[in-house]
């Protein structure tokens, strides 16, 4: 799995609309509204690197209201959530 983090600048009046359209794209797992230099952060997850071309410049950048993007490709994921899933046996939590 290839993960790309896409920082998105939008037209200010269209942040909600743009976020919903990006979130609906195949390959986009979630979209966060943020503070700072960028309005949104989209998490793109695909099977192969060449699929990023279809998702990011092919569809995400073409969503009306997207003004600019900056893409970062993740090398490795470090996540407590992922570790919990990996070591889970499907048993209920003991109290």
C-alpha positions, 0 to 999 in steps of 0.5 A: 500500500502506498500512502500520500499526504496531500496538502490542499489550498482551496477557495475559502468559501468552498472548503466544505464543498471541496472537502466532500468532493475530495473525500468521495474520490476513489483512493482517498481514505479521509480528508481533514480540515486544518489550520495553517497554510493549507485548508485541507489534508487528504490521505490517499492510499493506493496499491501502486505508485503509478496509481497516485497519478490517477488520483492526485493530478488526474482527479483531486487537482481537478476538483473545482475550488482546489487552488494548490496542492503539495504532496508528500509520499509516506515511506513507512507508517508508525501508528499505535492504531495499526499496532493494536490491529496487528496484535489483536486476537479479536477478543473483547477487552478485559476489564 
